[in-house]
Amino acid sequence: MNSILVPVDFSEASSNALTYAIKLFGSNTLEITLIHFYGARSTAFVMKNIDNVLEDDANRSMKKLLKDFQGKFPNVVFKTKIVKDYAVSAITELGNKGDYDFIVMGTAGASGLKEVFMGSVAGGVISKTSAPVIVVPKAYDFKSVKKIVFAVSDIPFSSYEVIEPLVKITRLQKSDLRLLHFAQEKTPQIERALSTLEDLNPTAEYQVGSGDINKDLSNYLKKDQADLVCLVRAQKGFVDRLFKESVTLKQTFSSPVPLLILHE
């Protein structure tokens, strides 16, 4: 059974991410924990009972969301958590315990999931957690994951364990896997990565890069859009450069392509 953590703020974006998670992993062997945060920014000037009001409102909204999704997906096992805490620290702590196979998050929401790759909730989670994170663009409609693009650096990954979540999704969805590397020629590291993944019959594509990874990846996805893009985050490595704040970054990650972020 796959165990998934889905932060929700009861917005359309977080509900859409929840739907994506269910359809990606299948509803028959799936346990999803819905987590919502409230009240962490209360100050001494705020009435003490405001947290009770916020908690009651969150409980009502959670019950409504749960009723809706249980009706649509009766085979999914749902659990809920309503927590008074800061979202990034709480999600990171849960993810790092190893109880969840994936964290699935939306890219825009009504109360805390906005501009996620510019340093908000999902960006903070990705930078601190060791759990695989799937980020779902706002209003993205799930479709079969026919093609996964694994965008890799000169040193793609250190061990097979790093990419096991990618392997799981590729096999589950019966996807075509393509390694994308921005370089002028083949490198031994990429060839070794292909051999590690040979059971999945991956292909490799080499693109001459401009030196601006954000721009190169954005342009590639405009020409040849994938159903899922996978990146491996290494300290001060490939994904870290992608997370630098820039207009190109916003353009890249506002495109309708879900992202799977793995961690060294």
C-alpha positions as CSV (number, residue, x, y, z in Angstrom):
1,M,0.0,0.0,0.0
2,N,1.3,3.5,-0.9
3,S,1.1,6.0,1.9
4,I,0.8,9.6,0.8
5,L,0.9,12.9,2.7
6,V,-1.3,15.7,1.1
7,P,-1.3,19.2,2.7
8,V,-4.6,20.9,2.2
9,D,-5.9,24.4,2.7
10,F,-9.4,23.6,1.2
11,S,-8.6,25.5,-1.9
12,E,-9.2,24.3,-5.4
13,A,-5.5,23.8,-5.9
14,S,-5.0,21.5,-2.9
15,S,-8.1,19.5,-3.8
16,N,-6.7,19.2,-7.3
17,A,-3.4,17.9,-5.9
18,L,-5.4,15.4,-3.8
19,T,-7.2,14.1,-6.9
20,Y,-3.9,13.8,-8.8
21,A,-2.4,11.7,-6.0
22,I,-5.3,9.3,-6.0
23,K,-5.4,8.9,-9.8
24,L,-1.6,8.6,-10.0
25,F,-1.3,5.8,-7.5
26,G,-4.6,4.1,-7.9
27,S,-7.3,4.0,-5.3
28,N,-7.3,0.3,-4.4
29,T,-4.0,0.2,-2.4
30,L,-3.7,3.8,-1.2
31,E,-3.6,5.5,2.2
32,I,-3.7,9.3,2.2
33,T,-3.2,11.5,5.2
34,L,-4.7,15.0,4.8
35,I,-3.0,17.6,6.9
36,H,-4.1,21.2,7.5
37,F,-2.5,23.9,9.5
38,Y,-4.0,26.8,11.4
39,G,-3.2,29.6,13.9
40,A,0.6,29.5,13.9
41,R,0.8,33.3,13.4
42,S,-1.4,34.3,16.3
43,T,0.0,37.0,18.5
44,A,-0.6,38.3,22.0
45,F,-2.9,40.9,20.7
46,V,-5.3,38.3,19.2
47,M,-8.0,37.0,21.4
48,K,-7.1,33.6,22.9
49,N,-10.2,31.9,21.6
50,I,-9.4,32.7,18.0
51,D,-7.5,29.4,17.7
52,N,-10.7,27.6,18.8
53,V,-12.6,29.4,16.1
54,L,-9.9,28.5,13.5
55,E,-9.8,24.9,14.6
56,D,-13.6,24.5,14.5
57,D,-13.7,26.0,11.0
58,A,-10.9,23.7,9.9
59,N,-12.7,20.6,11.3
60,R,-15.8,21.6,9.4
61,S,-13.9,22.1,6.2
62,M,-12.0,18.9,6.6
63,K,-15.2,16.9,7.2
64,K,-16.7,18.4,4.0
65,L,-13.6,17.6,2.0
66,L,-13.4,14.1,3.4
67,K,-17.1,13.4,2.7
68,D,-16.7,14.5,-0.9
69,F,-13.6,12.4,-1.6
70,Q,-14.8,9.3,0.2
71,G,-17.9,9.4,-2.0
72,K,-15.8,9.7,-5.1
73,F,-13.0,7.2,-4.1
74,P,-14.5,4.7,-1.6
75,N,-11.5,2.4,-1.8
76,V,-9.0,5.0,-0.5
77,V,-8.1,4.9,3.2
78,F,-8.2,8.5,4.4
79,K,-6.6,9.9,7.6
80,T,-6.7,13.5,8.8
81,K,-4.5,15.8,10.8
82,I,-5.4,19.3,11.9
83,V,-2.4,21.0,13.5
84,K,-1.5,24.3,15.1
85,D,1.9,24.8,13.6
86,Y,3.9,26.3,10.8
87,A,3.3,24.3,7.6
88,V,6.9,23.9,6.4
89,S,8.3,22.6,9.7
90,A,5.4,20.3,10.3
91,I,5.3,18.8,6.8
92,T,9.1,18.4,6.9
93,E,9.1,16.6,10.2
94,L,6.4,14.2,9.1
95,G,8.1,13.6,5.8
96,N,11.5,12.9,7.4
97,K,10.1,10.2,9.7
98,G,9.8,7.9,6.7
99,D,6.2,7.1,7.2
100,Y,5.1,8.4,3.8
101,D,6.2,7.3,0.4
102,F,5.4,10.7,-1.2
103,I,4.3,14.2,-0.3
104,V,1.9,15.6,-2.9
105,M,1.3,19.4,-3.0
106,G,-0.4,21.9,-5.2
107,T,1.3,25.0,-6.5
108,A,-1.2,27.6,-5.6
109,G,-3.8,28.0,-2.9
110,A,-5.9,30.3,-0.9
111,S,-3.9,30.3,2.3
112,G,-0.3,29.4,2.2
113,L,0.5,27.4,-1.0
114,K,1.1,30.5,-3.2
115,E,4.2,31.0,-5.3
116,V,5.6,27.7,-4.0
117,F,8.9,27.7,-5.9
118,M,9.6,31.2,-4.8
119,G,10.2,30.2,-1.2
120,S,6.7,29.5,0.2
121,V,5.3,26.2,1.6
122,A,6.3,23.7,-1.1
123,G,9.6,25.4,-1.8
124,G,10.4,25.2,1.9
125,V,9.4,21.6,2.2
126,I,11.4,20.6,-0.9
127,S,14.5,22.3,0.5
128,K,14.3,20.6,3.9
129,T,12.6,17.2,3.6
130,S,14.2,13.9,2.6
131,A,10.8,12.5,1.3
132,P,10.0,12.5,-2.4
133,V,7.7,15.5,-3.3
134,I,5.3,15.7,-6.2
135,V,4.2,19.2,-7.0
136,V,1.1,19.6,-9.1
137,P,0.4,22.8,-11.1
138,K,-2.8,24.6,-10.4
139,A,-5.8,23.3,-12.4
140,Y,-3.7,20.4,-13.9
141,D,-6.0,17.7,-15.1
142,F,-4.6,14.2,-14.5
143,K,-3.9,12.1,-17.5
144,S,-2.0,8.9,-17.9
145,V,1.7,9.4,-17.4
146,K,2.9,8.2,-20.7
147,K,6.2,10.1,-20.7
148,I,8.5,11.0,-17.9
149,V,11.4,13.3,-18.4
150,F,14.2,12.8,-15.9
151,A,16.3,15.9,-16.2
152,V,19.8,15.1,-14.9
153,S,23.1,16.9,-14.1
154,D,26.6,15.6,-14.9
155,I,26.3,13.3,-11.9
156,P,22.7,12.1,-12.1
157,F,22.4,10.3,-8.8
158,S,24.6,8.6,-6.2
159,S,22.7,5.3,-5.8
160,Y,19.6,3.3,-7.0
161,E,17.8,4.1,-3.7
162,V,17.7,7.8,-4.6
163,I,15.6,7.0,-7.7
164,E,13.4,4.2,-6.4
165,P,10.3,6.5,-6.2
166,L,10.8,7.4,-9.9
167,V,11.1,3.7,-10.7
168,K,7.9,3.0,-8.8
169,I,5.9,5.6,-10.7
170,T,7.4,4.6,-14.0
171,R,6.4,1.0,-13.5
172,L,3.0,1.8,-12.1
173,Q,2.1,4.0,-15.0
174,K,3.9,2.0,-17.6
175,S,5.6,5.2,-18.7
176,D,8.3,5.8,-21.3
177,L,11.3,7.2,-19.4
178,R,13.7,9.7,-21.0
179,L,16.9,11.0,-19.4
180,L,17.5,14.6,-20.5
181,H,21.0,16.1,-20.1
182,F,22.1,19.5,-21.3
183,A,25.6,19.0,-22.7
184,Q,27.3,19.0,-26.0
185,E,28.2,15.3,-26.0
186,K,27.5,12.0,-24.1
187,T,29.2,11.5,-20.8
188,P,30.1,8.3,-19.0
189,Q,27.9,9.2,-16.0
190,I,24.8,9.4,-18.1
191,E,25.6,6.1,-19.8
192,R,26.0,4.5,-16.3
193,A,22.6,6.0,-15.3
194,L,21.0,4.4,-18.3
195,S,22.5,1.0,-17.4
196,T,21.2,1.3,-13.8
197,L,17.7,1.9,-15.2
198,E,17.9,-0.6,-18.1
199,D,14.9,-2.6,-16.8
200,L,12.7,0.4,-17.7
201,N,14.2,0.7,-21.2
202,P,15.1,4.4,-20.9
203,T,16.3,6.6,-23.7
204,A,18.8,9.5,-23.4
205,E,18.5,12.9,-25.1
206,Y,21.4,15.3,-25.1
207,Q,20.7,19.0,-25.7
208,V,23.3,21.7,-26.1
209,G,22.7,24.0,-23.1
210,S,23.0,27.8,-22.9
211,G,24.3,27.6,-19.4
212,D,20.9,28.7,-18.0
213,I,19.3,25.5,-16.8
214,N,16.0,27.2,-16.1
215,K,15.7,28.6,-19.6
216,D,16.9,25.4,-21.2
217,L,14.4,23.2,-19.4
218,S,11.6,25.7,-19.9
219,N,12.3,25.8,-23.7
220,Y,12.5,22.0,-23.9
221,L,9.1,21.5,-22.2
222,K,7.5,24.0,-24.5
223,K,8.7,22.0,-27.5
224,D,8.3,18.5,-26.1
225,Q,6.0,18.5,-23.0
226,A,6.2,15.6,-20.7
227,D,3.5,14.2,-18.4
228,L,5.9,14.3,-15.4
229,V,9.3,15.8,-14.9
230,C,11.7,14.3,-12.3
231,L,14.6,16.2,-10.7
232,V,17.1,15.1,-8.1
233,R,18.0,17.6,-5.5
234,A,21.6,17.5,-4.3
235,Q,23.2,20.1,-2.0
236,K,24.2,23.1,-4.1
237,G,23.5,21.0,-7.1
238,F,21.2,20.9,-10.2
239,V,17.8,21.5,-8.5
240,D,19.2,24.1,-6.2
241,R,20.1,26.2,-9.3
242,L,16.6,25.7,-10.6
243,F,15.2,27.0,-7.3
244,K,16.9,30.4,-7.6
245,E,14.3,33.1,-7.9
246,S,13.9,34.3,-11.5
247,V,11.3,35.1,-14.1
248,T,12.4,32.0,-16.0
249,L,11.8,29.9,-12.9
250,K,8.2,31.2,-12.7
251,Q,7.6,30.5,-16.3
252,T,9.0,27.0,-16.1
253,F,7.1,25.9,-13.1
254,S,3.8,27.6,-14.0
255,S,3.6,25.3,-17.0
256,P,1.2,22.4,-16.7
257,V,3.8,19.8,-15.9
258,P,3.8,18.0,-12.5
259,L,7.2,17.7,-10.9
260,L,8.7,14.8,-8.9
261,I,11.6,16.0,-6.7
262,L,13.9,13.4,-5.2
263,H,16.7,13.9,-2.7
264,E,20.3,12.8,-2.3
